Amino acid sequence: MTEIRLSKLMAQRGLCSRREADRYIEQGLVLVDGITVNTLGTKVMESQQVELAARASIQQAGKATVIVNKPMGYVSGLPEDGHQSAVMLIDRDHRQNPGDKVPGRHGLAPAGRLDIDSMGLIVFTGDGRIARQLIGENSSVEKEYLVWAKGEINNARLDRLRHGLSLDGKPLKPAAIDHLKGSQLRFTLTEGRKRQIRRMCEMVDLQVSRLIRVRIGQVKLGNLESGKWRLLQPGESF
């Protein structure tokens, strides 16, 4: 059997992110077959039992995940070109539910992109497990978008959008694309390349005029108003 770095194995099993794993190891909060491991770089067998100490589990439970309905004009990550980050919406005045405690913004990072011209559901989280689930290398979580496009929408163009396009020299994964009515389409993707939908449409001579992300996995935008946020609820998962 081959050995693997303990932090990598923990991330693969969804216990936490690799960065978090290193921190937990340093703090002596990781047990392998019931024995505490506190040395970074430790290698283990893939068959071994790995668990977090109770204190690490408590730390994870306190990490917030926030659902935001991003308006146009906000960026997903750090502020740029005079535009604010959508994380700045996470304050008392923008809560959907008055009882939601405002989490510390410094501990939250975007789990995925939503470009400045797009609207809808974006996730900010301090939980490495959720970040890995949504944007990890092997993530297959669906993202659903409502798209309004200018140009003739026909079967040939839809077929190319569903399967047959490449971006930056790399083939895109097959996509579920439905023509709803008029200029409105529904895209369901399992990957998130930069400005992917807009670039896909341009390749088949369609121009996106409006784009809203309405679902990530099992979590829906629902009745969350533009510019508002809410906490991911206990029992709610992607």
C-alpha positions in Angstrom: 0.0 0.0 0.0 1.1 3.5 -0.7 1.4 6.3 1.9 -0.2 9.7 1.6 0.2 12.9 3.5 -2.2 13.1 6.4 -3.4 16.6 5.5 -4.2 15.5 1.9 -6.1 12.4 3.1 -8.1 14.5 5.5 -9.1 16.9 2.7 -10.0 13.9 0.4 -12.3 12.5 3.1 -14.0 15.9 3.5 -12.9 16.4 7.1 -11.6 19.9 6.4 -9.4 21.7 3.9 -5.6 21.0 3.7 -4.8 24.3 5.3 -7.1 23.6 8.1 -5.7 20.0 8.4 -2.2 21.4 8.9 -3.5 23.7 11.6 -5.3 21.0 13.4 -2.3 18.7 13.2 -0.1 21.4 14.7 -2.6 21.9 17.5 -2.6 18.1 18.3 -6.3 17.8 17.3 -5.9 14.9 14.8 -6.0 11.2 15.7 -4.9 8.4 13.5 -6.1 5.0 14.7 -6.8 6.7 18.0 -3.3 8.1 18.4 -2.6 11.9 18.3 -0.5 13.1 15.4 1.1 16.6 15.7 3.9 16.6 13.1 3.3 18.3 9.8 4.1 16.2 6.8 3.2 13.0 8.5 2.3 10.2 6.0 -0.2 7.5 6.7 -1.8 4.6 4.9 -5.1 5.4 3.1 -6.8 2.6 5.1 -6.1 4.1 8.5 -8.8 5.7 10.6 -8.5 9.5 10.9 -10.7 11.6 13.1 -10.8 15.1 14.6 -10.6 15.7 18.3 -13.8 17.1 19.9 -12.3 20.6 20.2 -11.6 20.8 16.4 -15.2 19.7 15.7 -16.5 22.5 18.0 -14.3 25.0 16.1 -15.8 23.8 12.8 -19.3 24.0 14.0 -18.8 27.7 14.8 -17.7 28.5 11.2 -20.4 30.4 9.4 -21.6 29.9 5.8 -23.5 32.8 4.3 -25.9 32.9 1.3 -25.9 36.2 -0.5 -28.0 37.5 -3.4 -25.4 39.5 -5.2 -26.5 42.5 -7.2 -24.8 43.7 -10.3 -21.8 45.9 -9.7 -20.3 43.9 -6.9 -17.3 41.6 -7.3 -16.9 38.1 -5.7 -13.4 38.5 -4.3 -11.3 41.4 -3.3 -12.4 45.0 -4.2 -11.2 46.0 -7.6 -11.5 49.0 -10.0 -13.6 50.9 -7.5 -16.1 48.1 -7.0 -16.9 46.6 -3.6 -16.8 43.0 -2.7 -20.1 41.3 -2.2 -18.8 40.3 1.3 -19.4 43.9 2.3 -23.2 43.2 2.1 -22.9 40.9 5.1 -23.9 43.3 7.8 -26.8 43.9 10.2 -28.7 46.1 7.7 -28.8 43.5 5.0 -29.9 40.5 7.0 -33.0 38.7 5.6 -33.7 37.2 9.1 -33.4 39.6 12.0 -32.3 36.8 14.3 -29.2 36.0 12.2 -26.0 36.9 14.0 -23.6 38.8 11.7 -20.5 36.7 11.2 -17.0 38.2 11.1 -16.2 39.0 7.5 -12.5 38.4 7.9 -13.2 34.7 8.3 -15.3 34.4 5.2 -14.1 33.6 1.6 -16.1 33.2 -1.6 -16.8 29.6 -2.6 -16.9 30.3 -6.3 -17.1 33.2 -8.7 -20.0 35.3 -9.9 -18.8 38.1 -12.2 -19.5 41.7 -11.7 -22.2 41.8 -14.4 -24.1 38.8 -13.0 -26.5 38.5 -10.1 -27.8 35.9 -7.8 -26.6 33.3 -5.3 -23.0 33.4 -4.0 -21.6 31.6 -1.0 -19.2 33.0 1.5 -17.9 30.5 4.1 -15.3 30.0 6.8 -15.7 26.2 6.6 -13.1 24.5 4.5 -15.2 21.4 4.0 -17.9 23.4 2.3 -15.4 25.4 0.2 -13.9 22.1 -1.0 -17.3 20.7 -1.8 -18.2 23.6 -3.9 -14.9 24.6 -5.6 -12.5 21.7 -4.9 -10.7 20.0 -7.8 -13.2 17.1 -7.9 -16.4 19.1 -7.2 -19.4 18.0 -9.2 -22.0 20.2 -7.4 -24.6 21.6 -9.9 -25.0 25.4 -10.4 -28.2 26.6 -12.0 -28.6 29.9 -13.9 -31.3 31.8 -15.6 -29.9 33.5 -18.7 -31.5 36.0 -21.1 -29.7 36.0 -24.5 -29.9 38.1 -27.6 -29.9 36.3 -30.9 -31.6 33.4 -32.6 -32.0 30.5 -30.2 -32.3 27.3 -32.3 -31.6 23.6 -31.8 -28.2 23.7 -33.5 -26.9 26.3 -31.2 -28.4 24.6 -28.1 -26.7 21.3 -29.1 -23.4 23.1 -29.4 -23.9 24.7 -26.0 -24.8 21.4 -24.4 -21.7 19.6 -25.7 -19.0 20.5 -28.1 -17.4 23.7 -26.9 -14.0 24.3 -25.5 -12.6 27.2 -23.5 -8.9 28.1 -23.3 -8.1 24.9 -25.2 -9.8 22.6 -22.8 -13.2 20.9 -23.5 -16.1 21.9 -21.4 -18.1 19.3 -19.4 -21.5 18.5 -20.9 -24.1 21.0 -19.7 -27.9 20.8 -19.3 -29.4 23.7 -21.2 -33.1 24.3 -21.7 -34.9 26.9 -23.7 -37.6 28.2 -21.4 -39.4 30.9 -23.4 -38.5 33.8 -25.7 -34.9 34.8 -25.0 -34.7 32.9 -21.7 -32.5 29.9 -21.1 -31.7 27.7 -18.1 -28.1 26.5 -17.7 -27.1 23.8 -15.3 -23.3 23.4 -15.0 -21.0 21.3 -12.8 -17.9 23.5 -13.4 -17.2 27.2 -13.2 -14.7 28.7 -15.6 -14.2 32.4 -15.7 -17.3 34.1 -17.4 -18.1 30.6 -18.7 -21.7 31.1 -19.7 -21.1 34.5 -21.4 -18.2 33.1 -23.4 -20.1 29.9 -24.3 -22.9 32.1 -25.7 -20.6 34.3 -27.7 -19.2 31.2 -29.4 -22.6 30.4 -30.8 -23.4 34.0 -31.7 -25.6 34.7 -28.7 -25.1 37.7 -26.3 -26.1 37.4 -22.7 -28.1 40.4 -21.5 -28.9 39.1 -18.0 -27.7 36.3 -15.9 -28.9 35.1 -12.4 -27.6 32.2 -10.5 -30.6 30.6 -8.7 -29.2 27.4 -7.2 -26.1 25.7 -6.0 -26.5 22.0 -5.3 -29.6 21.7 -3.1 -29.5 25.4 -1.9 -31.8 27.7 -3.8 -31.9 31.5 -4.0 -35.6 31.4 -3.2 -37.1 34.6 -1.9 -33.8 36.1 -0.8 -34.0 39.7 -2.1 -31.2 41.4 -4.1 -28.5 42.7 -1.8 -29.7 40.6 1.2 -28.0 37.7 3.0 -28.9 34.8 5.3 -27.0 32.1 7.2 -27.0 28.5 5.9 -29.4 26.8 8.2 -28.8 23.7 10.4 -29.7 20.7 8.4 -29.3 22.6 5.1 -26.6 21.3 2.8 -25.3 21.7 -0.7 
